[in-house]
Amino acid sequence: MAQSKLTPGSIRIQKSPSASPFGIPKARANQGNLLVIPIEESLLYVEPLYLEAEQNRLPILARVIVAYQNRIAMGETLDQSLKAIFNPQQSDSSTILRDLEAELLN
């Protein structure tokens, strides 16, 4: 990786704002395992976000968070999140895309 580029680490990615429980009563959001995948001279971070209801402890996949270089996306599927990162003009309107450089400066 290039020494002059600022690459957010896994701790910074995991502390990024995550989603609320999506209006499901008595449910809580749980972050899954963070995957760190090297791509060329950078890193791709992928982390699932699960919802777990109070009565039914079986978690369901609610969103997938993907971060690459200076962008972070949260979509309903891995495919939606990857499209938002690598092809933002064709991403789904329900996918959230943010610039990490702006977040790092705040």
DRENPA-3360 file (N, C-alpha, C; in nm, 2 decimals, always signed):
BEGIN
1 = MAQSKLTP = +0.08/-0.12/+0.00/+0.00/+0.00/+0.00/+0.09/+0.12/+0.00 ~ +0.04/+0.23/-0.06/+0.11/+0.35/-0.07/+0.12/+0.41/+0.07 ~ +0.24/+0.46/+0.11/+0.27/+0.52/+0.24/+0.20/+0.65/+0.26 ~ +0.18/+0.73/+0.15/+0.13/+0.86/+0.16/-0.03/+0.87/+0.17 ~ -0.10/+0.76/+0.15/-0.24/+0.75/+0.16/-0.28/+0.72/+0.30 ~ -0.39/+0.78/+0.34/-0.45/+0.75/+0.47/-0.55/+0.65/+0.45 ~ -0.53/+0.53/+0.51/-0.63/+0.42/+0.50/-0.69/+0.39/+0.64 ~ -0.82/+0.41/+0.65/-0.88/+0.38/+0.78/-0.86/+0.24/+0.82;
9 = GSIRIQKS = -0.83/+0.21/+0.95/-0.81/+0.08/+0.99/-0.94/+0.01/+1.03 ~ -0.93/-0.11/+1.07/-1.06/-0.19/+1.11/-1.13/-0.13/+1.23 ~ -1.06/-0.07/+1.32/-1.12/-0.01/+1.44/-1.21/+0.10/+1.40 ~ -1.15/+0.19/+1.31/-1.23/+0.30/+1.26/-1.35/+0.26/+1.18 ~ -1.34/+0.16/+1.10/-1.45/+0.11/+1.02/-1.56/+0.06/+1.12 ~ -1.52/-0.02/+1.22/-1.62/-0.08/+1.31/-1.69/+0.03/+1.40 ~ -1.62/+0.14/+1.42/-1.68/+0.25/+1.50/-1.76/+0.35/+1.42 ~ -1.77/+0.33/+1.29/-1.85/+0.41/+1.20/-2.00/+0.40/+1.25;
17 = PSASPFGI = -2.07/+0.51/+1.22/-2.21/+0.50/+1.26/-2.28/+0.38/+1.20 ~ -2.35/+0.30/+1.28/-2.43/+0.19/+1.23/-2.57/+0.22/+1.24 ~ -2.65/+0.13/+1.18/-2.79/+0.15/+1.17/-2.87/+0.13/+1.30 ~ -2.99/+0.18/+1.31/-3.08/+0.16/+1.42/-3.15/+0.03/+1.40 ~ -3.23/-0.02/+1.49/-3.29/-0.15/+1.47/-3.41/-0.15/+1.37 ~ -3.41/-0.05/+1.28/-3.50/-0.05/+1.17/-3.65/-0.06/+1.20 ~ -3.69/+0.00/+1.32/-3.83/+0.00/+1.35/-3.89/-0.13/+1.40 ~ -3.81/-0.23/+1.42/-3.86/-0.36/+1.47/-3.86/-0.35/+1.62;
25 = PKARANQG = -3.98/-0.37/+1.68/-3.99/-0.35/+1.83/-3.90/-0.46/+1.90 ~ -3.84/-0.42/+2.00/-3.76/-0.50/+2.09/-3.66/-0.59/+2.01 ~ -3.59/-0.52/+1.92/-3.48/-0.58/+1.84/-3.36/-0.50/+1.86 ~ -3.24/-0.57/+1.85/-3.12/-0.50/+1.86/-3.03/-0.54/+1.75 ~ -2.95/-0.44/+1.71/-2.85/-0.46/+1.60/-2.72/-0.52/+1.65 ~ -2.67/-0.62/+1.58/-2.55/-0.69/+1.62/-2.46/-0.69/+1.50 ~ -2.33/-0.64/+1.52/-2.24/-0.65/+1.41/-2.18/-0.79/+1.40 ~ -2.17/-0.83/+1.27/-2.10/-0.96/+1.25/-1.95/-0.95/+1.24;
33 = NLLVIPIE = -1.89/-1.05/+1.20/-1.74/-1.05/+1.18/-1.70/-0.96/+1.07 ~ -1.60/-0.87/+1.10/-1.54/-0.78/+1.00/-1.44/-0.86/+0.91 ~ -1.47/-0.86/+0.78/-1.38/-0.92/+0.69/-1.29/-0.82/+0.63 ~ -1.16/-0.84/+0.62/-1.07/-0.74/+0.56/-1.01/-0.82/+0.44 ~ -1.03/-0.76/+0.32/-0.99/-0.83/+0.20/-0.90/-0.74/+0.12 ~ -0.77/-0.78/+0.10/-0.68/-0.69/+0.02/-0.72/-0.69/-0.12 ~ -0.72/-0.57/-0.18/-0.75/-0.55/-0.32/-0.64/-0.45/-0.38 ~ -0.56/-0.50/-0.47/-0.45/-0.42/-0.52/-0.37/-0.36/-0.41;
41 = ESLLYVEP = -0.37/-0.23/-0.40/-0.29/-0.16/-0.29/-0.38/-0.10/-0.18 ~ -0.49/-0.16/-0.16/-0.59/-0.11/-0.06/-0.66/-0.22/+0.01 ~ -0.75/-0.19/+0.10/-0.82/-0.29/+0.17/-0.97/-0.27/+0.15 ~ -1.05/-0.38/+0.14/-1.19/-0.38/+0.13/-1.24/-0.44/+0.26 ~ -1.33/-0.36/+0.33/-1.38/-0.41/+0.46/-1.53/-0.44/+0.44 ~ -1.57/-0.56/+0.49/-1.71/-0.61/+0.47/-1.75/-0.65/+0.61 ~ -1.87/-0.60/+0.65/-1.92/-0.64/+0.78/-2.08/-0.65/+0.78 ~ -2.13/-0.77/+0.81/-2.28/-0.78/+0.81/-2.33/-0.72/+0.94;
49 = LYLEAEQN = -2.46/-0.67/+0.93/-2.53/-0.62/+1.04/-2.66/-0.70/+1.06 ~ -2.67/-0.76/+1.18/-2.78/-0.85/+1.20/-2.88/-0.79/+1.30 ~ -3.01/-0.83/+1.29/-3.11/-0.79/+1.38/-3.15/-0.91/+1.46 ~ -3.16/-0.90/+1.59/-3.20/-1.01/+1.68/-3.32/-0.96/+1.76 ~ -3.43/-1.03/+1.74/-3.55/-0.99/+1.82/-3.54/-1.05/+1.96 ~ -3.60/-0.98/+2.05/-3.60/-1.02/+2.19/-3.66/-1.16/+2.21 ~ -3.77/-1.19/+2.14/-3.83/-1.32/+2.16/-3.77/-1.43/+2.08 ~ -3.74/-1.40/+1.95/-3.67/-1.50/+1.86/-3.53/-1.46/+1.85;
57 = RLPILARV = -3.44/-1.54/+1.92/-3.30/-1.50/+1.92/-3.22/-1.53/+1.79 ~ -3.29/-1.58/+1.69/-3.23/-1.62/+1.56/-3.20/-1.49/+1.49 ~ -3.07/-1.45/+1.47/-3.04/-1.33/+1.40/-3.08/-1.33/+1.25 ~ -3.12/-1.22/+1.20/-3.15/-1.21/+1.05/-3.06/-1.10/+0.99 ~ -3.01/-1.12/+0.87/-2.93/-1.03/+0.81/-3.01/-0.90/+0.77 ~ -2.97/-0.79/+0.82/-3.05/-0.67/+0.79/-2.98/-0.58/+0.69 ~ -2.84/-0.56/+0.70/-2.77/-0.48/+0.62/-2.62/-0.53/+0.60 ~ -2.55/-0.49/+0.50/-2.41/-0.52/+0.48/-2.34/-0.39/+0.46;
65 = IVAYQNRI = -2.24/-0.37/+0.55/-2.16/-0.25/+0.54/-2.03/-0.28/+0.47 ~ -2.00/-0.20/+0.37/-1.87/-0.22/+0.29/-1.80/-0.09/+0.29 ~ -1.67/-0.09/+0.31/-1.58/+0.02/+0.30/-1.46/+0.00/+0.21 ~ -1.43/+0.09/+0.13/-1.32/+0.08/+0.04/-1.26/+0.22/+0.01 ~ -1.13/+0.23/+0.03/-1.06/+0.36/+0.02/-1.13/+0.47/+0.10 ~ -1.19/+0.56/+0.03/-1.25/+0.68/+0.10/-1.41/+0.67/+0.11 ~ -1.47/+0.55/+0.08/-1.61/+0.54/+0.08/-1.66/+0.43/+0.17 ~ -1.78/+0.45/+0.22/-1.85/+0.35/+0.30/-1.99/+0.34/+0.26;
73 = AMGETLDQ = -2.04/+0.22/+0.24/-2.18/+0.20/+0.20/-2.25/+0.10/+0.29 ~ -2.38/+0.12/+0.30/-2.46/+0.02/+0.38/-2.58/-0.01/+0.29 ~ -2.60/-0.14/+0.25/-2.71/-0.18/+0.17/-2.78/-0.30/+0.23 ~ -2.89/-0.34/+0.17/-2.96/-0.46/+0.22/-2.89/-0.59/+0.19 ~ -2.81/-0.59/+0.08/-2.73/-0.70/+0.04/-2.59/-0.67/+0.01 ~ -2.50/-0.77/+0.01/-2.36/-0.74/-0.03/-2.35/-0.68/-0.17 ~ -2.43/-0.73/-0.26/-2.43/-0.69/-0.40/-2.46/-0.54/-0.40 ~ -2.57/-0.49/-0.33/-2.60/-0.35/-0.33/-2.49/-0.26/-0.27;
81 = SLKAIFNP = -2.43/-0.31/-0.17/-2.32/-0.23/-0.11/-2.20/-0.22/-0.20 ~ -2.16/-0.33/-0.26/-2.05/-0.33/-0.36/-2.08/-0.24/-0.48 ~ -2.20/-0.25/-0.53/-2.24/-0.16/-0.64/-2.22/-0.01/-0.60 ~ -2.27/+0.02/-0.48/-2.26/+0.16/-0.43/-2.11/+0.21/-0.42 ~ -2.02/+0.12/-0.38/-1.88/+0.15/-0.37/-1.81/+0.16/-0.50 ~ -1.83/+0.07/-0.59/-1.76/+0.06/-0.72/-1.83/+0.12/-0.84 ~ -1.96/+0.14/-0.82/-2.04/+0.20/-0.93/-2.16/+0.28/-0.88 ~ -2.12/+0.39/-0.81/-2.23/+0.47/-0.73/-2.34/+0.52/-0.82;
89 = QQSDSSTI = -2.32/+0.55/-0.94/-2.43/+0.60/-1.03/-2.54/+0.50/-1.06 ~ -2.51/+0.37/-1.04/-2.60/+0.26/-1.06/-2.65/+0.20/-0.93 ~ -2.62/+0.26/-0.82/-2.66/+0.20/-0.69/-2.80/+0.22/-0.66 ~ -2.86/+0.13/-0.58/-3.00/+0.13/-0.54/-3.02/+0.25/-0.45 ~ -3.14/+0.31/-0.46/-3.17/+0.43/-0.38/-3.18/+0.40/-0.23 ~ -3.20/+0.28/-0.19/-3.21/+0.24/-0.05/-3.07/+0.23/+0.01 ~ -2.96/+0.22/-0.07/-2.83/+0.21/-0.02/-2.77/+0.34/+0.02 ~ -2.71/+0.34/+0.14/-2.65/+0.47/+0.20/-2.50/+0.47/+0.16;
97 = LRDLEAEL = -2.45/+0.58/+0.10/-2.31/+0.59/+0.06/-2.26/+0.72/+0.12 ~ -2.14/+0.71/+0.19/-2.08/+0.82/+0.25/-1.93/+0.83/+0.22 ~ -1.88/+0.95/+0.23/-1.74/+0.98/+0.21/-1.67/+0.97/+0.34 ~ -1.57/+0.87/+0.36/-1.50/+0.86/+0.48/-1.41/+0.97/+0.51 ~ -1.35/+1.03/+0.41/-1.26/+1.14/+0.44/-1.33/+1.25/+0.52 ~ -1.45/+1.29/+0.48/-1.52/+1.39/+0.55/-1.55/+1.35/+0.70 ~ -1.57/+1.22/+0.72/-1.60/+1.17/+0.86/-1.47/+1.17/+0.94 ~ -1.35/+1.14/+0.87/-1.23/+1.13/+0.94/-1.19/+1.27/+0.99;
105 = LN = -1.22/+1.38/+0.92/-1.19/+1.51/+0.95/-1.28/+1.57/+1.06 ~ -1.39/+1.50/+1.09/-1.48/+1.55/+1.20/-1.45/+1.49/+1.33;
% end
